[in-house]
Amino acid sequence: MTAQKSALLSNILSALDEYKAENIVTLDVKNKTTITDYMVVANGRSSRQVKSLAQLVIDMLKKHGIAAISVTGLDNGEWALVDFGDVILHIFQPDARAFYDIEALWS
């Protein structure tokens, strides 16, 4: 892992931990897809927390000069996806996470 990817992943994980995301999991998918190297999956307890977590991570990384490539799901807060290129962040409410089961899909 390059220093830049390591810093990106570390910043995302730190922000999620700082802002009280739950059940944070990092998936190494670089040998399974060409779209990203890592996926980070976490829970928020409500739609408000899912949206807030995603926005806080976006804002924190922007301060480090890292912009999100795309963001989806901030309108309803059931599942937010933030694409940072080398790392894709998924933040779910618990029921949506169980339904989509991203970990099993990419494991």
Phi, psi and omega per residue, in radians:
M1 nan 2.324 3.113
T2 -1.266 2.810 3.131
A3 -1.069 -0.639 -3.141
Q4 -1.150 -0.781 3.119
K5 -1.143 -0.702 3.128
S6 -1.084 -0.749 3.119
A7 -1.141 -0.722 3.120
L8 -1.065 -0.879 -3.135
L9 -1.076 -0.774 3.140
S10 -1.079 -0.741 3.120
N11 -1.119 -0.711 3.120
I12 -1.115 -0.834 -3.124
L13 -1.116 -0.686 3.108
S14 -1.114 -0.773 3.137
A15 -1.097 -0.772 3.133
L16 -1.082 -0.729 3.126
D17 -1.155 -0.781 -3.121
E18 -1.064 -0.651 -3.079
Y19 -1.702 0.314 2.945
K20 1.200 0.608 2.974
A21 -1.170 2.713 -3.111
E22 -2.017 2.719 3.045
N23 0.862 0.959 -3.111
I24 -1.381 2.203 -3.131
V25 -2.282 2.384 3.065
T26 -1.901 2.227 3.111
L27 -1.944 2.184 3.066
D28 -1.535 1.890 -3.066
V29 -2.046 0.246 -3.052
K30 -1.105 -0.431 3.094
N31 -1.621 0.066 -3.096
K32 -2.020 -0.311 -3.106
T33 -2.697 2.765 3.086
T34 -1.748 -0.038 -3.065
I35 -1.402 -0.425 -3.115
T36 -2.832 2.916 3.080
D37 -1.740 -0.602 -3.085
Y38 -2.391 2.571 2.966
M39 -2.123 2.344 3.058
V40 -1.959 2.257 -3.119
V41 -2.109 2.324 -3.135
A42 -2.569 2.869 3.104
N43 -1.921 2.562 2.861
G44 -2.073 2.612 -3.051
R45 -1.387 -0.294 -3.091
S46 -2.620 2.956 3.102
S47 -1.084 -0.658 3.119
R48 -1.081 -0.753 -3.138
Q49 -1.222 -0.679 3.097
V50 -1.018 -0.860 -3.137
K51 -1.118 -0.731 -3.137
S52 -1.143 -0.766 3.124
L53 -1.039 -0.823 3.141
A54 -1.055 -0.812 -3.110
Q55 -1.161 -0.672 3.125
L56 -1.141 -0.703 3.091
V57 -1.130 -0.782 3.108
I58 -1.000 -0.838 -3.114
D59 -1.137 -0.714 -3.133
M60 -1.121 -0.777 -3.127
L61 -1.231 -0.548 3.084
K62 -1.066 -0.627 3.096
K63 -1.129 -0.422 3.105
H64 -1.651 0.168 3.107
G65 1.402 0.329 -3.129
I66 -1.992 2.057 -3.135
A67 -1.774 2.527 3.042
A68 -1.216 2.460 3.086
I69 -1.335 -0.745 3.072
S70 -2.690 2.724 -3.134
V71 -2.421 2.281 3.054
T72 -2.364 2.694 3.031
G73 1.627 0.041 -3.138
L74 -1.300 -0.246 -3.131
D75 -1.275 -0.713 -3.095
N76 -1.885 -0.423 3.045
G77 1.355 0.194 3.060
E78 -1.379 -0.685 3.141
W79 -2.634 2.062 3.069
A80 -1.888 2.375 3.101
L81 -2.147 2.206 3.117
V82 -2.160 2.085 -3.096
D83 -1.726 2.017 3.074
F84 -1.867 0.290 -3.141
G85 1.525 -1.536 -3.125
D86 -1.259 -0.318 3.118
V87 -2.354 2.271 3.029
I88 -1.932 2.239 -3.115
L89 -1.811 2.226 3.051
H90 -2.022 2.192 3.039
I91 -2.142 2.126 -3.047
F92 -2.074 2.725 2.752
Q93 -1.344 2.645 -3.031
P94 -0.934 -0.746 -3.124
D95 -1.139 -0.692 3.120
A96 -1.187 -0.678 3.117
R97 -1.101 -0.745 3.116
A98 -1.125 -0.684 -3.118
F99 -1.159 -0.846 -3.071
Y100 -1.413 -0.451 3.039
D101 0.776 0.958 -3.117
I102 -0.969 -0.683 -3.111
E103 -1.044 -0.764 3.137
A104 -1.217 -0.630 -3.135
L105 -1.094 -0.698 -3.056
W106 -1.802 -0.003 3.125
S107 -1.462 nan nan
